[in-house]
Amino acid sequence: MHIYFFTGTGNSYRTAQKLKELSVANGHLSLLTPVDGLKRKDIKPAPEDHLFAFFYPTHGFSLPWHMLKFICRFPSGKGKVALVNNRAGMKMGRLFTPGLSGIALLLPMIILLIKGYRIAAMVPLDTPSNWISIHPGIRKKVVSSIFLQRENEIAHMWACLKKGKGYYPLKFFLLLPLDLLISPISLAYVFYGRFMLARTYLADHKCNGCGLCADRCPVGAIKMIRKQPYWTYRCESCMRCANICPEKAINSSIPLTVLYTWLFIKIIAIDGPLKFIWDHLEGLGNAPFFLIKYMILWVLTFLGSLLLYQLFYSLNRIKVFKYIFAFTTPMKFWRHYIAPGFKGKY
Ligand SMILES: Cc1cc2nc3c(=O)[nH]c(=O)nc-3n(C[C@H](O)[C@H](O)[C@H](O)COP(=O)(O)O)c2cc1C
């Protein structure tokens, strides 16, 4: 078996590792490979009965662009594939709550079916949520209990796979209608949201310029400029940088998020699709002109976000602004999250 993974805070790595351990313990030869930095020529076509597994997080009801690109470039073949999508597991009171995959399993499934593979497993795996820009990191005790459940789930999955049976847990089908319903949001994330999120990170007054964030970024998205991290559009918002920073100096800026959200609502919702529907209803028949306008507005949004980030990044060099940005984000005040034992290296 060959397991490929992409991870931000280590959940997908840890769960992929568990599958590898189980298969090795059963005498199978298994490889575990991060997709970061992997080239197409490094991926060898495999024999017909070969099993591949892909582990990755959910980002914006979709999958990280880096992983999607890797799957798109994956050579065609006749082997079997297990798709394992790590998503936001939480605990509210006594209740463990699931995340929502959106198209994170469906899109790779379609791509790999077209490439000739058979789908041996489709698994949404509710591992601790790492999205600390919007909520505090999960408590250690809860993290351990969530991982215990997931490890049992992987053991069950492996038991099915080694017998040559498929594994498609009921929870995948139960949430499928909701996953499909939110698919427009997934697309908005892929084409817009991920770029905007990438432009909300700033390092505060605690940053000592050590460069660990840039060194451990899985996609090489962080540049160090005059001992300050700068986030480029390559950023996947995987949250590794913010969570491994020893000084907890990396924040997702609220003023920037508000500005981007406003830009998004204005350009996509007010001047965008809603206007399109309105114009269409009026029977004006100006769809081609609208599309051109829509694309221009889209480009302007990107340029706007670039300029805004540049402005905030420059202001962030001035001490008073550094404090303003740091203390207008809730991330500053709450627990961070990293999978137990994960150091940002494999
Ligand atoms: C930017 C971002 C977006 C996310 N979007 C979703 C989502 O749409 N649905 C979900 O269930 N979890 C979402 N999550 C949570 C992660 O998918 C989840 O915590 C996952 O286990 C992280 O895996 P990793 O440690 O391998 O990166 C998101 C996390 C981040 C940072």
PDBQT file of the ligand as one rigid body, heavy atoms in Angstrom, charges set to zero:
ROOT
HETATM    1  C1  LIG A 401      -8.842  27.119   6.822  1.00  0.00    +0.000 C 
HETATM    2  C2  LIG A 401      -9.531  25.908   7.396  1.00  0.00    +0.000 A 
HETATM    3  C3  LIG A 401     -10.755  25.513   6.896  1.00  0.00    +0.000 A 
HETATM    4  C4  LIG A 401     -11.412  24.403   7.438  1.00  0.00    +0.000 A 
HETATM    5  N1  LIG A 401     -12.621  24.032   6.901  1.00  0.00    +0.000 NA
HETATM    6  C5  LIG A 401     -13.271  22.963   7.403  1.00  0.00    +0.000 A 
HETATM    7  C6  LIG A 401     -14.525  22.561   6.859  1.00  0.00    +0.000 A 
HETATM    8  O1  LIG A 401     -15.038  23.146   5.907  1.00  0.00    +0.000 OA
HETATM    9  N2  LIG A 401     -15.147  21.489   7.404  1.00  0.00    +0.000 N 
HETATM   10  C7  LIG A 401     -14.607  20.784   8.442  1.00  0.00    +0.000 A 
HETATM   11  O2  LIG A 401     -15.216  19.812   8.903  1.00  0.00    +0.000 OA
HETATM   12  N3  LIG A 401     -13.399  21.131   8.960  1.00  0.00    +0.000 NA
HETATM   13  C8  LIG A 401     -12.723  22.197   8.475  1.00  0.00    +0.000 A 
HETATM   14  N4  LIG A 401     -11.500  22.561   8.998  1.00  0.00    +0.000 N 
HETATM   15  C9  LIG A 401     -10.892  21.749  10.093  1.00  0.00    +0.000 C 
HETATM   16  C10 LIG A 401      -9.812  20.763   9.605  1.00  0.00    +0.000 C 
HETATM   17  O3  LIG A 401     -10.178  20.156   8.392  1.00  0.00    +0.000 OA
HETATM   18  C11 LIG A 401      -9.560  19.662  10.628  1.00  0.00    +0.000 C 
HETATM   19  O4  LIG A 401      -9.235  20.198  11.871  1.00  0.00    +0.000 OA
HETATM   20  C12 LIG A 401      -8.483  18.675  10.202  1.00  0.00    +0.000 C 
HETATM   21  O5  LIG A 401      -8.482  17.600  11.108  1.00  0.00    +0.000 OA
HETATM   22  C13 LIG A 401      -7.072  19.278  10.177  1.00  0.00    +0.000 C 
HETATM   23  O6  LIG A 401      -6.185  18.300   9.711  1.00  0.00    +0.000 OA
HETATM   24  P1  LIG A 401      -4.596  18.510   9.636  1.00  0.00    +0.000 P 
HETATM   25  O7  LIG A 401      -4.117  18.622  11.069  1.00  0.00    +0.000 OA
HETATM   26  O8  LIG A 401      -4.092  17.260   8.987  1.00  0.00    +0.000 OA
HETATM   27  O9  LIG A 401      -4.337  19.732   8.848  1.00  0.00    +0.000 OA
HETATM   28  C14 LIG A 401     -10.822  23.662   8.504  1.00  0.00    +0.000 A 
HETATM   29  C15 LIG A 401      -9.584  24.066   9.000  1.00  0.00    +0.000 A 
HETATM   30  C16 LIG A 401      -8.942  25.182   8.464  1.00  0.00    +0.000 A 
HETATM   31  C17 LIG A 401      -7.620  25.599   9.032  1.00  0.00    +0.000 C 
ENDROOT
TORSDOF 0
